[in-house]
């Protein structure tokens, strides 16, 4: 019995050491989601260069990941959100794009709302401020949700941020259908150049724990 137990312990030890040496125990986050921002039924164009993360700057090094590296857009494609940190939220994305998002307010660059009727020229959309019925409606994966700013962006999420006085069901169905649904395809592709997820190496003791206990 004793040789069997010793053999079992030795086997577990060797397996753990092999995992420690060979397994990718420094986890990375790299997935994609789709989204759209609409104001009074008009899609806001976020495909300009000023909203894009530089490809050469998007990979995190040993010093840790920067806020703009956690979640961003690339290559003038406003449909695809690139996520490189497990705690990245829709609010983080808005901030990285120079926008601001809350539960009942949305601040857009004034250049983004030019020409849209019944919208403040400065791009500040605040529920109740103008006396109208317009408000924010958030739809995630086909469901209306009360808040989105602090919601973590999951792989293949589809999200719509809409400022409107239209019926919520219209937003949930007709408007939400205009959100792209190709994030899964991007999950299977190599991202451009050096763009890869990460948030620094795990401490040795944490790697040791993962090697032996998973």
C-alpha positions in Angstrom: 0.0 0.0 0.0 2.8 2.4 1.0 4.6 2.1 -2.4 1.3 2.8 -4.2 0.7 6.0 -2.1 4.3 7.1 -2.6 4.0 6.5 -6.4 0.8 8.5 -6.4 2.4 11.4 -4.6 5.5 11.3 -6.8 3.3 11.3 -9.9 1.3 14.3 -8.7 4.5 16.1 -7.9 6.0 15.4 -11.3 2.8 16.5 -13.1 2.6 19.7 -11.1 6.3 20.5 -11.9 5.7 19.8 -15.5 2.7 22.2 -15.6 4.7 24.8 -13.8 7.5 24.5 -16.4 5.5 24.1 -19.6 1.9 25.2 -19.2 0.8 28.8 -20.1 0.0 29.7 -16.5 0.1 33.5 -17.1 -3.4 33.9 -18.4 -4.3 36.5 -20.9 -7.6 38.1 -21.9 -8.4 38.6 -25.5 -11.9 38.6 -26.8 -14.3 40.7 -28.8 -17.8 42.2 -28.7 -20.1 44.2 -30.9 -21.7 47.5 -30.1 -23.4 50.6 -31.4 -24.3 54.1 -30.1 -27.5 55.6 -31.5 -29.0 59.0 -31.0 -32.6 59.5 -32.1 -32.4 56.6 -34.5 -29.1 57.7 -36.0 -25.9 55.7 -35.6 -23.1 57.7 -34.2 -19.9 57.3 -36.3 -17.0 56.2 -34.1 -14.8 55.0 -36.9 -12.5 58.0 -37.1 -8.8 57.8 -36.4 -9.2 59.7 -33.1 -11.2 56.8 -31.7 -8.8 54.1 -32.7 -6.0 52.5 -30.5 -2.6 52.4 -32.2 -1.8 48.7 -33.0 1.8 49.1 -31.9 0.7 50.4 -28.5 -2.0 47.9 -27.7 0.1 45.0 -26.2 0.8 45.1 -22.5 4.3 44.6 -21.3 5.7 43.3 -18.0 5.1 46.7 -16.4 1.3 46.1 -16.6 -1.6 47.0 -18.8 -2.6 50.6 -19.4 -6.2 51.9 -19.3 -6.3 52.4 -23.1 -5.0 48.9 -23.6 -7.8 47.2 -21.6 -10.5 47.9 -24.1 -10.5 49.8 -27.4 -11.3 49.9 -31.2 -8.9 49.2 -34.1 -8.4 49.9 -37.8 -11.4 52.3 -38.2 -13.9 49.5 -37.4 -16.4 50.9 -34.9 -18.4 47.7 -34.7 -15.7 45.5 -33.0 -14.6 46.1 -29.5 -11.3 44.5 -28.5 -11.1 43.5 -24.9 -7.7 42.8 -23.2 -8.6 42.8 -19.5 -11.3 40.7 -17.7 -12.6 43.7 -15.7 -13.0 46.0 -18.7 -16.5 47.6 -18.8 -18.5 49.6 -21.3 -17.9 52.7 -19.3 -14.1 52.1 -19.6 -14.6 51.9 -23.4 -16.5 55.2 -23.5 -13.8 56.9 -21.4 -11.0 55.6 -23.7 -12.8 57.0 -26.7 -13.1 60.4 -25.0 -16.8 60.0 -24.2 -18.6 59.7 -20.9 -21.4 57.3 -19.9 -23.7 57.1 -16.9 -27.1 55.6 -16.2 -29.0 58.7 -17.3 -26.5 60.7 -19.2 -24.2 60.4 -22.2 -21.6 63.0 -23.2 -20.5 62.8 -26.8 -18.1 64.9 -28.8 -20.1 67.8 -30.2 -18.8 66.9 -33.7 -20.6 63.5 -33.4 -24.1 64.9 -33.0 -24.0 67.7 -35.6 -27.2 67.7 -37.7 -29.2 65.4 -35.4 -32.5 67.0 -34.6 -33.6 67.6 -31.0 -30.1 67.1 -29.6 -28.0 69.6 -27.7 -25.3 71.0 -29.9 -22.7 70.4 -27.3 -23.3 66.6 -27.2 -24.4 66.5 -23.6 -27.4 64.2 -23.3 -28.9 64.3 -19.9 -32.3 62.8 -19.0 -34.9 65.5 -18.1 -32.6 68.5 -18.7 -34.3 69.6 -21.9 -37.8 68.9 -20.7 -38.4 66.2 -23.3 -39.0 62.5 -23.0 -35.7 61.3 -24.5 -33.7 59.0 -22.2 -31.0 56.3 -22.4 -32.0 52.8 -23.3 -29.5 50.0 -23.0 -29.8 46.6 -24.7 -27.4 43.8 -24.2 -27.8 40.5 -26.1 -31.4 41.3 -26.8 -32.4 42.2 -23.3 -33.1 45.7 -22.0 -30.9 46.4 -18.9 -31.1 49.3 -16.5 -27.4 50.1 -16.5 -24.4 49.4 -18.7 -21.5 51.7 -17.7 -20.2 49.3 -15.0 -21.1 46.1 -16.9 -18.1 43.9 -17.8 -17.8 43.3 -21.5 -18.1 39.6 -22.1 -16.9 37.7 -25.2 -19.4 38.0 -28.1 -21.6 40.5 -26.3 -23.8 42.7 -28.4 -24.7 46.0 -26.9 -26.7 49.0 -27.9 -26.6 52.4 -26.2 -29.5 54.5 -27.4 -30.7 58.0 -26.7 -34.3 58.3 -27.8 -37.9 59.0 -26.9 -39.0 56.0 -29.0 -40.8 53.0 -27.5 -38.4 50.7 -25.7 -39.6 47.7 -27.6 -38.8 49.4 -30.9 -35.3 50.0 -29.6 -34.9 46.4 -28.4 -36.0 44.9 -31.7 -35.6 47.2 -34.7 -32.7 49.3 -33.5 -30.8 46.4 -31.8 -30.9 44.5 -35.1 -28.5 47.1 -36.5 -25.8 46.0 -34.1 -23.2 43.8 -35.8 -22.8 40.2 -34.7 -19.4 39.2 -36.0 -17.4 39.3 -32.7 -17.2 35.5 -32.7 -15.5 35.6 -36.1 -12.9 38.0 -34.7 -12.3 35.6 -31.7 -11.1 33.1 -34.3 -8.7 35.5 -36.0 -5.3 36.8 -35.3 -5.5 40.4 -34.3 -3.4 42.8 -36.3 0.3 43.1 -35.7 1.3 42.9 -32.0 -2.2 43.3 -30.5 -2.6 40.7 -27.8 -4.1 40.4 -24.4 -2.4 40.4 -21.1 -2.2 41.9 -17.7 1.3 41.1 -16.5 2.9 37.9 -15.2 1.3 36.1 -12.3 3.4 36.0 -9.1 5.4 32.8 -8.6 3.2 31.6 -5.7 0.1 32.0 -7.7 1.6 30.1 -10.7 2.6 27.4 -8.2 -1.0 27.2 -6.9 -2.4 26.9 -10.4 0.2 24.2 -11.3 -0.8 21.9 -8.5 -4.4 22.9 -7.7 -5.7 24.4 -11.0 
